[in-house]
Amino acid sequence: MAETRERLLAKSYILIPFVLICAGVAAAALAPLLKVAVDAVRGKDTKLYRVFYRCATVFALVLFIALRKYLKSQVKVSINPKQHPPGKPFIGGFLIGVLALLVVAAVMAVLGGGRFLNPHITTKAFWNAFGAALGTGIVVAFFEEIFFRGIVFQGLRADLGTGMATLIAGAFFALVHFMRPRQMPNASASDPLGGFKMLVHSFERYGNFNEILPFAIGLFLIAILLTIAYLRTSALFLPMGLHASLVFFSKLDSRFFDYGKKASPLLFGSPDPYPSFLRGVDAFVTWIAVIVLTVVIALLGHKLQSGGGRGPSRRKATSE
């Protein structure tokens, strides 16, 4: 029995879903209790869904750390600054990403899909928004790239090969962004089943797949881009830089760019998507830009490799 368990856990496509299910159930069970403690510390009411999602994230990370011996991920090597100095690939990826997004916005403006705005904000307000967007972009990119490219992709790659792992991890990256209902269920800390209501409602948007499909396509293409960036440099810093630019831009674009309300949704995307950070992801113009950028990174991404040699091969990762 123990040998069978060891063999099953050694398969990333079993271990990763197992961890995510356990984290979701644990968060659902404990979120109402933890909300009471959080409210006491903060001195104000905290939305139950925020506690639930934070708990699920923490529990997943703890479980991945506890079960790390079964993971075939080389994430430590991928973010080791001695083997892979982060400056050049991260900054290069960030600047390339921001430039590409500005080009997309300019194309949309020229074609009538939107217009640049004069934000009419003070210098202090601008730099506050800039700093907040930059900080959020860096933090989100760091943790998400460790998870999606460092754990999920590398683990699947060791078991299934690069091509299949790229497709599965890309689809997972795309679909997980919709695990948030448009309307949160009416649940409170006093409801012992409140966390489980959150868990069930997290999947409700998958019932309207036609609505999320254009966004899922855009997110899948972005996942391919980030995976290619990792493969070309054998480190996570280039995809982190590119990912940070996407989050950074999504936090600021509503201040400086107005998506046309009457413009073609197919060409320019929905002007009011949910969640709002997906604005532009469903646009055909964006898809083309991501594909072009992916080709550029595939051809030239190695020039942003900052040293340390090539990363661990799949064969080595598997043997460990």
Residue, then its C-alpha position, 0 to 999 in steps of 0.5 A: m500500500a505504501e509503495t503504491r501511494e509513493r508511486l502515485l504521488a510521484k506522478s505530477y498529474i496526480l500530485i498537483p490536483f491532489v494538493l489543490i483539492c486538499a487545499g480547497v477543502a481545507a480552506a473551505a472548512l477553516a475560512p469561517l473560523l479564520k475570518v473571526a480571527v482576522d476581523a479581531v486583528r484588523g478591527k473591521d469586517t473582512k470579506l469571507y471570500r478573501v479569507f477563503y482564497r488566501c487560505a487556499t493559496v497558503f494551504a497549497l503552498v504548504l502542501f507543495i513544500a511538505l510533498r516537495k520530495y515527490l515533485k520533479s520541479q527544479v524551481k530552486v535552480s530556476i530562481n537561483p540568483k547565483q546560477h541565473p542573475p535576475g537583473k537582465p532577464f527580468i528588466g528586459g522582459f518587463l520593458i519588452g512587455v510594456l513596450a508590446l502592450l503600448v503598441v497594442a494600445a496604439v494599434m487599437a487607438v488607430l483602428g478605432g478600438g479605443r483612445f488614450l486619455n489625459p488622466h488629470i491626476t497630480t504628480k503625487a497620485f501618478w507616482n503612487a499609482f505607478g508604485a502600487a501597480l509596479g509592486t503588485g506586478i512584481v509580487v504577483a509575477f514572482f509567486e505565479e511564475i514559481f507556481f505555474r512554470g516552476i511547479v506545475f509545468q516543470g512537474l508535468r514536463a518531467d512526466l509527460g514531456t515538454g509539448m504535452a506539459t506546455l499544453i496542459a499547464g497552459a490550459f490550467f493557467a487559463l482556466v484557473h483565472f475564472m475561479r471567482p464567481r461574478q456574485m459572491p454567495n451570501a455567506s458569513a463567518s457564523d455559517p459553518l458551511g460558508g467556506f464550502k459555499m465559496l468553494v462550490h461557487s468558485f466553479e460557476r463561471y465554467g457553466n457559461f463557457n462561451e463567455i469565458l472562451p475568448f479570455a481563455i484563448g488569450l490567457f492560454l497564448i500568454a501561458i505559451l509565451l511565458t513557458i517559451a520564455y522559461l525554456r529559452t533561458s532555463a530560468l524563471f526571471l524572464p517570464m517573471g518580467l513579462h508577467a509583471s509587465l502584464v499585471f502592471f499594465s492592467k493596473l494602470d490602463s484604465r487610467f490612460f486608455d478607454y476601450g471603445k464601448k461600441a467597437s468590435p468585441l471580437l477585434f478589440g475585446s469586451p470593454d467591461p470584462y470580469p475580472s477587470f484585469l482581463r481587459g483586452v485579453d479577449a481581443f484578436v489584436t492582443w492574440i496576434a501581438v502575443i503570438v508575434l512576441t512569442v516568436v520573438i522570444a523563441l528566436l531571441g530570448h536566449k540573448l536575455q539569458s544572464g549566465g549560469g549555463r543551461g538549466p537542468s535537463r528533463r532527464k536529470a529532473t526525472s532521475e531525481 
